[in-house]
């Protein structure tokens, strides 16, 4: 159990590190809706229903808020790396864990 938890933690950290390597950090001048629309085009995202798209947008907004908070911590010297939007910005942490661990 401890090994699985440790592996999960490492995978989450790797996912976050991947975000820092391949992402563009929003400059604060665009609305979340604009970021969402651009992100969907950039990653060729399409959803089966309007309800699924709304669900994914809500997750995206929360993830974008967390990204902004983290990057503010970076600006204050409280962390050593920036993060940004990636292909998985419309996924919850639980979904990412399942994708990375098969859990």
MMTF fields as JSON, N, C-alpha, C and O atoms, coordinates in Angstrom:
{
  "mmtfVersion": "1.0.0",
  "mmtfProducer": "UNKNOWN",
  "numBonds": 411,
  "numAtoms": 412,
  "numGroups": 103,
  "numChains": 1,
  "numModels": 1,
  "chainsPerModel": [1],
  "groupsPerChain": [103],
  "chainIdList": ["A"],
  "bondAtomList": [4, 2, 8, 6, 12, 10, 16, 14, 20, 18, 24, 22, 28, 26, 32, 30, 36, 34, 40, 38, 44, 42, 48, 46, 52, 50, 56, 54, 60, 58, 64, 62, 68, 66, 72, 70, 76, 74, 80, 78, 84, 82, 88, 86, 92, 90, 96, 94, 100, 98, 104, 102, 108, 106, 112, 110, 116, 114, 120, 118, 124, 122, 128, 126, 132, 130, 136, 134, 140, 138, 144, 142, 148, 146, 152, 150, 156, 154, 160, 158, 164, 162, 168, 166, 172, 170, 176, 174, 180, 178, 184, 182, 188, 186, 192, 190, 196, 194, 200, 198, 204, 202, 208, 206, 212, 210, 216, 214, 220, 218, 224, 222, 228, 226, 232, 230, 236, 234, 240, 238, 244, 242, 248, 246, 252, 250, 256, 254, 260, 258, 264, 262, 268, 266, 272, 270, 276, 274, 280, 278, 284, 282, 288, 286, 292, 290, 296, 294, 300, 298, 304, 302, 308, 306, 312, 310, 316, 314, 320, 318, 324, 322, 328, 326, 332, 330, 336, 334, 340, 338, 344, 342, 348, 346, 352, 350, 356, 354, 360, 358, 364, 362, 368, 366, 372, 370, 376, 374, 380, 378, 384, 382, 388, 386, 392, 390, 396, 394, 400, 398, 404, 402, 408, 406],
  "bondOrderList": [1, 1, 1, 1, 1, 1, 1, 1, 1, 1, 1, 1, 1, 1, 1, 1, 1, 1, 1, 1, 1, 1, 1, 1, 1, 1, 1, 1, 1, 1, 1, 1, 1, 1, 1, 1, 1, 1, 1, 1, 1, 1, 1, 1, 1, 1, 1, 1, 1, 1, 1, 1, 1, 1, 1, 1, 1, 1, 1, 1, 1, 1, 1, 1, 1, 1, 1, 1, 1, 1, 1, 1, 1, 1, 1, 1, 1, 1, 1, 1, 1, 1, 1, 1, 1, 1, 1, 1, 1, 1, 1, 1, 1, 1, 1, 1, 1, 1, 1, 1, 1, 1],
  "groupList": [{"groupName": "UNK", "atomNameList": ["N", "CA", "C", "O"], "elementList": ["N", "C", "C", "O"], "formalChargeList": [0, 0, 0, 0], "bondAtomList": [1, 0, 2, 1, 3, 2], "bondOrderList": [1, 1, 2], "singleLetterCode": "X", "chemCompType": "L-PEPTIDE LINKING"}],
  "groupTypeList": [0, 0, 0, 0, 0, 0, 0, 0, 0, 0, 0, 0, 0, 0, 0, 0, 0, 0, 0, 0, 0, 0, 0, 0, 0, 0, 0, 0, 0, 0, 0, 0, 0, 0, 0, 0, 0, 0, 0, 0, 0, 0, 0, 0, 0, 0, 0, 0, 0, 0, 0, 0, 0, 0, 0, 0, 0, 0, 0, 0, 0, 0, 0, 0, 0, 0, 0, 0, 0, 0, 0, 0, 0, 0, 0, 0, 0, 0, 0, 0, 0, 0, 0, 0, 0, 0, 0, 0, 0, 0, 0, 0, 0, 0, 0, 0, 0, 0, 0, 0, 0, 0, 0],
  "groupIdList": [1, 2, 3, 4, 5, 6, 7, 8, 9, 10, 11, 12, 13, 14, 15, 16, 17, 18, 19, 20, 21, 22, 23, 24, 25, 26, 27, 28, 29, 30, 31, 32, 33, 34, 35, 36, 37, 38, 39, 40, 41, 42, 43, 44, 45, 46, 47, 48, 49, 50, 51, 52, 53, 54, 55, 56, 57, 58, 59, 60, 61, 62, 63, 64, 65, 66, 67, 68, 69, 70, 71, 72, 73, 74, 75, 76, 77, 78, 79, 80, 81, 82, 83, 84, 85, 86, 87, 88, 89, 90, 91, 92, 93, 94, 95, 96, 97, 98, 99, 100, 101, 102, 103],
  "secStructList": [7, 2, 2, 2, 2, 2, 2, 2, 2, 2, 2, 2, 2, 2, 2, 2, 2, 2, 2, 2, 2, 2, 7, 7, 7, 7, 7, 1, 7, 1, 7, 2, 2, 2, 2, 2, 2, 2, 2, 2, 2, 2, 6, 6, 7, 7, 7, 1, 1, 2, 2, 2, 2, 2, 2, 2, 2, 2, 2, 2, 2, 2, 2, 2, 2, 2, 2, 2, 2, 2, 2, 2, 2, 2, 2, 6, 6, 1, 1, 1, 7, 7, 7, 7, 7, 7, 6, 6, 6, 6, 1, 7, 2, 2, 2, 2, 2, 2, 2, 2, 2, 7, 7],
  "xCoordList": [0.826, 0.0, 0.868, 0.615, 1.919, 2.798, 3.532, 3.739, 3.927, 4.63, 3.704, 4.117, 2.458, 1.498, 1.267, 1.231, 1.111, 0.913, 2.138, 2.008, 3.315, 4.545, 4.666, 5.044, 4.347, 4.391, 3.392, 3.69, 2.213, 1.199, 1.696, 1.52, 2.317, 2.836, 3.905, 3.926, 4.781, 5.832, 5.214, 5.653, 4.212, 3.568, 2.89, 2.939, 2.257, 1.633, 2.703, 2.525, 3.815, 4.904, 5.477, 5.799, 5.602, 6.083, 5.113, 5.532, 3.832, 2.832, 2.949, 2.863, 3.146, 3.308, 4.584, 4.594, 5.652, 6.904, 6.73, 7.267, 5.983, 5.715, 4.968, 5.212, 4.07, 3.343, 4.332, 4.205, 5.311, 6.276, 7.132, 7.527, 7.42, 8.289, 7.588, 8.172, 6.339, 5.724, 4.592, 3.865, 4.415, 3.215, 3.534, 4.632, 2.546, 2.605, 1.834, 0.686, 2.447, 1.781, 0.916, 1.403, -0.368, -1.227, -0.663, -0.166, -0.74, -0.153, -1.099, -0.747, -2.274, -3.2, -4.086, -4.949, -3.895, -4.699, -5.916, -6.776, -5.999, -7.112, -8.082, -7.688, -9.347, -10.337, -10.18, -9.58, -10.716, -10.675, -11.42, -11.015, -12.497, -13.248, -12.378, -12.401, -11.613, -10.714, -9.636, -9.329, -9.064, -8.053, -8.634, -7.989, -9.851, -10.546, -10.713, -10.392, -11.213, -11.448, -10.139, -10.084, -9.096, -7.794, -7.214, -6.657, -7.35, -6.836, -7.522, -6.857, -8.837, -9.561, -9.041, -8.909, -8.75, -8.202, -6.792, -6.468, -5.956, -4.564, -4.461, -3.589, -5.356, -5.299, -6.39, -6.623, -7.056, -8.085, -9.106, -9.416, -9.616, -10.578, -12.0, -12.392, -12.758, -14.178, -14.897, -14.343, -16.104, -16.86, -18.16, -18.734, -18.616, -19.789, -21.082, -21.985, -21.176, -22.417, -22.09, -20.981, -23.03, -22.822, -22.602, -21.86, -23.245, -23.071, -21.646, -21.063, -21.085, -19.698, -18.753, -17.796, -19.01, -18.154, -18.225, -17.197, -19.409, -19.549, -18.805, -18.138, -18.922, -18.202, -16.697, -16.003, -16.201, -14.761, -14.317, -13.203, -15.17, -14.841, -14.727, -13.829, -15.613, -15.544, -14.246, -13.607, -13.858, -12.588, -11.424, -10.494, -11.477, -10.443, -10.284, -9.165, -11.406, -11.347, -10.661, -9.837, -10.988, -10.354, -8.858, -8.046, -8.496, -7.079, -6.336, -5.201, -6.958, -6.319, -6.125, -5.105, -7.099, -6.979, -5.796, -5.014, -5.671, -4.556, -3.217, -2.228, -3.18, -1.963, -1.574, -0.412, -2.547, -2.273, -1.76, -0.811, -2.378, -1.927, -0.493, 0.331, -0.202, 1.149, 2.168, 3.236, 1.838, 2.779, 2.971, 4.034, 1.964, 2.14, 3.126, 3.956, 3.033, 3.995, 5.404, 6.362, 5.531, 6.827, 7.377, 8.551, 6.518, 6.953, 7.437, 8.316, 6.86, 7.261, 8.45, 8.89, 8.97, 10.108, 9.748, 10.622, 8.48, 8.025, 8.086, 7.922, 8.317, 8.497, 9.508, 9.798, 10.04, 11.156, 10.801, 11.688, 9.52, 9.154, 7.777, 6.931, 7.577, 6.278, 5.5, 6.089, 4.187, 3.342, 2.398, 2.237, 1.776, 0.864, -0.1, -0.133, -0.878, -1.9, -1.283, -0.381, -1.779, -1.346, -2.568, -3.704, -2.319, -3.361, -4.376, -5.539, -3.964, -4.813, -5.495, -5.97, -5.557, -6.125, -7.623, -8.181, -8.278, -9.714, -9.976, -11.091, -8.959, -9.069, -8.885, -8.138, -9.581, -9.414, -8.151, -7.579, -7.728, -6.576, -6.865, -5.991, -8.1, -8.472, -8.378, -7.907, -8.823, -8.728, -7.268, -6.907, -6.444, -5.024, -4.362, -3.546, -4.711, -4.154, -4.537, -3.697, -5.802, -6.259, -5.535, -5.177, -5.318, -4.6, -3.159, -2.625, -2.535, -1.122, -0.871, 0.196, -1.839, -1.613, -2.509, -2.286, -3.521, -4.48, -5.451, -6.214, -5.423, -6.293, -7.699, -8.556],
  "yCoordList": [-1.197, 0.0, 1.259, 2.2, 1.262, 2.43, 2.636, 3.771, 1.536, 1.64, 2.235, 3.1, 1.779, 2.304, 3.786, 4.557, 4.192, 5.603, 6.42, 7.509, 5.897, 6.599, 6.714, 7.765, 5.637, 5.675, 6.682, 7.411, 6.717, 7.681, 9.104, 9.957, 9.356, 10.695, 11.073, 12.204, 10.146, 10.409, 10.699, 11.617, 9.935, 10.16, 11.515, 12.188, 11.918, 13.244, 14.317, 15.28, 14.159, 15.137, 15.174, 16.246, 14.022, 13.996, 14.699, 15.406, 14.508, 15.195, 16.699, 17.445, 17.15, 18.583, 19.094, 20.178, 18.319, 18.73, 18.82, 19.726, 17.887, 17.932, 19.203, 19.79, 19.619, 20.872, 22.019, 22.864, 22.051, 23.144, 23.147, 24.211, 21.982, 21.892, 22.306, 23.023, 21.866, 22.03, 23.016, 23.012, 23.849, 24.673, 26.151, 26.61, 26.869, 28.321, 28.842, 28.455, 29.705, 30.261, 31.431, 32.34, 31.422, 32.555, 33.861, 33.899, 34.906, 36.183, 37.04, 38.163, 36.548, 37.285, 38.265, 38.895, 38.408, 39.383, 38.751, 39.468, 37.437, 36.758, 36.223, 35.869, 36.171, 35.576, 34.06, 33.502, 33.407, 31.95, 31.375, 30.354, 32.025, 31.561, 31.624, 30.7, 32.7, 32.811, 31.732, 31.101, 31.528, 30.483, 29.118, 28.321, 28.858, 27.596, 27.383, 26.316, 28.396, 28.269, 28.027, 27.181, 28.755, 28.572, 27.199, 26.527, 26.792, 25.502, 24.362, 23.411, 24.444, 23.402, 23.295, 22.192, 24.419, 24.402, 23.819, 22.944, 24.302, 23.839, 22.328, 21.686, 21.767, 20.336, 19.527, 18.367, 20.143, 19.47, 18.758, 17.584, 19.477, 18.914, 19.118, 20.223, 18.044, 18.062, 17.17, 16.167, 17.522, 16.772, 16.278, 16.922, 15.131, 14.467, 15.234, 15.2, 15.923, 16.635, 17.991, 18.194, 18.919, 20.205, 20.025, 20.788, 19.019, 18.765, 18.332, 18.771, 17.469, 17.039, 18.225, 18.369, 19.066, 20.237, 21.161, 21.679, 21.374, 22.236, 21.644, 22.364, 20.342, 19.662, 19.868, 20.195, 19.675, 19.822, 21.272, 21.532, 22.21, 23.624, 23.967, 24.712, 23.439, 23.696, 23.152, 23.806, 21.963, 21.382, 22.236, 22.518, 22.643, 23.498, 24.782, 25.195, 25.409, 26.663, 26.447, 27.263, 25.362, 25.073, 24.818, 25.316, 24.057, 23.793, 25.07, 25.271, 25.922, 27.189, 28.074, 28.752, 28.07, 28.835, 28.31, 29.094, 26.989, 26.4, 26.727, 26.959, 26.746, 27.118, 28.553, 28.833, 29.454, 30.857, 30.998, 31.743, 30.29, 30.342, 29.841, 30.459, 28.724, 28.17, 29.15, 29.358, 29.742, 30.652, 31.935, 32.55, 32.344, 33.471, 33.085, 33.897, 31.845, 31.361, 31.377, 31.72, 31.008, 31.041, 32.468, 32.694, 33.424, 34.824, 35.316, 36.174, 34.768, 35.152, 34.334, 34.512, 33.446, 32.626, 31.452, 30.889, 31.078, 30.003, 28.63, 27.615, 28.586, 27.335, 27.605, 28.759, 26.542, 26.721, 26.534, 26.56, 26.345, 26.115, 26.689, 26.824, 27.02, 27.475, 26.289, 25.285, 26.405, 25.402, 26.1, 27.319, 25.334, 25.911, 24.871, 23.734, 25.267, 24.402, 23.35, 23.648, 22.119, 21.025, 20.315, 20.739, 19.253, 18.41, 17.958, 17.73, 17.824, 17.26, 18.307, 17.978, 19.531, 20.607, 20.461, 21.166, 19.563, 19.335, 18.076, 17.553, 17.596, 16.376, 16.691, 17.594, 15.926, 16.066, 15.332, 14.55, 15.592, 14.86, 13.363, 12.542, 13.021, 11.612, 10.947, 9.816, 11.648, 11.105, 10.954, 9.967, 11.909, 11.826, 10.668, 9.948, 10.496, 9.375, 8.059, 7.174, 7.928, 6.703, 6.486, 5.355, 7.55, 7.43, 6.989, 6.19, 7.514, 7.236, 5.919, 5.325, 5.456, 4.257, 3.093, 1.966, 3.358, 2.318, 2.044, 1.08, 2.893, 2.69, 3.161, 3.066],
  "zCoordList": [0.0, 0.0, 0.0, -0.752, 0.874, 0.937, -0.376, -0.807, -1.014, -2.291, -3.344, -4.116, -3.38, -4.349, -4.131, -5.09, -2.879, -2.563, -2.96, -3.52, -2.673, -3.042, -4.557, -5.075, -5.264, -6.735, -7.286, -8.232, -6.692, -7.127, -6.929, -7.799, -5.785, -5.509, -6.526, -7.012, -6.847, -7.832, -9.199, -9.892, -9.588, -10.884, -10.951, -11.981, -9.859, -9.829, -9.966, -10.712, -9.252, -9.359, -10.773, -11.285, -11.397, -12.78, -13.717, -14.634, -13.492, -14.32, -14.153, -15.129, -12.91, -12.652, -13.312, -13.896, -13.221, -13.858, -15.369, -16.006, -15.937, -17.375, -17.745, -18.799, -16.887, -17.11, -17.229, -18.115, -16.347, -16.34, -17.596, -18.072, -18.135, -19.299, -20.586, -21.399, -20.787, -22.086, -22.181, -23.175, -21.202, -21.193, -21.325, -21.011, -21.795, -21.845, -20.649, -20.432, -19.881, -18.712, -19.152, -19.824, -18.781, -19.145, -18.59, -17.465, -19.367, -18.952, -18.126, -17.768, -17.82, -16.974, -17.716, -17.105, -19.014, -19.751, -20.424, -20.938, -20.429, -21.084, -20.04, -18.929, -20.414, -19.523, -19.542, -20.461, -18.533, -18.495, -19.698, -20.254, -20.095, -21.269, -22.525, -23.338, -22.689, -23.843, -23.794, -24.806, -22.607, -22.456, -22.82, -23.501, -22.361, -22.638, -24.141, -24.662, -24.827, -26.267, -27.013, -27.906, -26.66, -27.305, -26.98, -27.848, -25.718, -25.281, -26.038, -26.45, -26.226, -26.968, -28.4, -28.93, -29.019, -30.379, -30.361, -31.165, -29.446, -29.369, -29.195, -29.779, -28.388, -28.082, -28.779, -28.439, -29.754, -30.542, -29.653, -29.86, -28.673, -27.725, -28.22, -28.595, -28.215, -28.556, -27.557, -27.106, -27.216, -26.221, -26.831, -27.709, -26.355, -26.928, -26.696, -27.532, -25.565, -25.235, -24.633, -24.138, -24.665, -23.989, -22.483, -21.864, -21.903, -20.468, -20.152, -19.161, -20.998, -20.807, -20.979, -20.218, -21.961, -22.153, -20.944, -20.507, -20.4, -19.222, -18.027, -17.284, -17.849, -16.76, -16.919, -15.957, -18.134, -18.391, -18.232, -17.777, -18.599, -18.428, -16.944, -16.55, -16.128, -14.681, -14.102, -13.278, -14.528, -14.078, -14.568, -13.813, -15.824, -16.411, -15.601, -15.298, -15.252, -14.481, -13.145, -12.734, -12.463, -11.175, -11.357, -10.577, -12.365, -12.623, -12.988, -12.556, -13.768, -14.147, -12.92, -12.798, -12.009, -10.766, -9.939, -9.4, -9.845, -9.102, -9.757, -9.062, -11.073, -11.797, -11.453, -11.156, -11.493, -11.167, -9.736, -9.489, -8.796, -7.399, -7.275, -6.601, -7.923, -7.863, -8.449, -7.875, -9.58, -10.225, -9.425, -9.497, -8.667, -7.741, -6.638, -6.23, -6.158, -5.163, -5.747, -5.054, -7.009, -7.683, -7.699, -7.405, -8.044, -8.095, -6.736, -6.659, -5.66, -4.303, -3.803, -2.667, -4.637, -4.255, -3.357, -2.699, -3.322, -2.443, -3.102, -2.426, -4.39, -5.117, -6.229, -6.545, -6.815, -7.749, -9.218, -10.072, -9.53, -10.925, -11.222, -10.337, -12.489, -12.983, -13.534, -13.935, -13.554, -14.192, -15.159, -15.102, -16.044, -17.014, -17.546, -17.073, -18.525, -19.1, -20.018, -20.802, -19.912, -20.78, -21.343, -21.132, -22.044, -22.613, -21.572, -21.908, -20.325, -19.278, -18.41, -17.323, -18.845, -18.028, -17.787, -16.946, -18.506, -18.296, -17.47, -17.466, -16.779, -15.975, -14.495, -14.119, -13.672, -12.225, -11.789, -12.549, -10.563, -10.02, -9.971, -10.247, -9.616, -9.538, -10.913, -11.03, -11.938, -13.294, -13.715, -14.356, -13.364, -13.706, -12.978, -13.553, -11.728, -10.963, -11.626, -11.783, -12.016, -12.674, -14.002, -14.332, -14.762, -16.03, -15.815, -16.584, -14.764, -14.509, -13.798, -13.953, -13.019, -12.211, -12.589, -12.147, -13.403, -13.728, -12.599, -12.648, -11.579, -10.4, -10.661, -9.783]
}
